[in-house]
């Protein structure tokens, strides 16, 4: 057999092997959304966290597939299938609270508030943009998890949640600003219209310097009852108004 024919056969085998690998991980095969719609176990507010967790696993499988890790993707899909078919997810796992805290802390960014400085001082730094001036518009997945900096270019937190649709038309970014950026007592509430963003959409900026951050009110409750407290919101929002 000639060298040319061998090369052709190798190429064909390679294509077939790639096709088989691609076919090995089909996200739709997990039938997650069908289970969410049809299984009473996944319906209702009490089960919303389990649904979010399953969708996060599904998204992770998609990420593995996009990087060509088809075997790992399929293993993750197998876990999703088991969780769908198994007992309620709330009854799974261990109850060691100390270990749970350790594992949760491993999920958090390790950059602490106030450091480091960014590159806004560089001569070639492009101007910041108001969010309502972006084209195309900003997606929520571009905001969640993004770093937030003060006007003097110091990291102050990370976007952890977004509130839309308030009666007065004010939408908010919930920014975890203390310790390891976990949503909690150190979160601040920032009107989205007060934020600016870099042109590559990687960092958001507050209209206040880092030192003023120490005086900004923290989110008073985790149930979002503050949304109905007009006095608190007015006092809070005043910190972010343009001078």
Secondary structure, DSSP 8 states (H G I E B T S, - for coil): --HHHHHHHHHHHHHHHHHHHHHT--GGGG-HHHHHHH-GGG-SGGGHHHHHHHHHHHHHHHHHHHTT-HHHHHHHHHHHHHHHHSS-GGG-S---HHHHHHHHHTTS----TT--B-STTSTT----EEGGG-SS---HHHHTT-EEE-TTSBEEEEEEEEE---TTS--EEEEE-STTT-SSTTEEEEEGGG-EE-TTS-EEE-SS-HHHHTTS---S-TT-GGGG-HHHHHHHHHTTS--
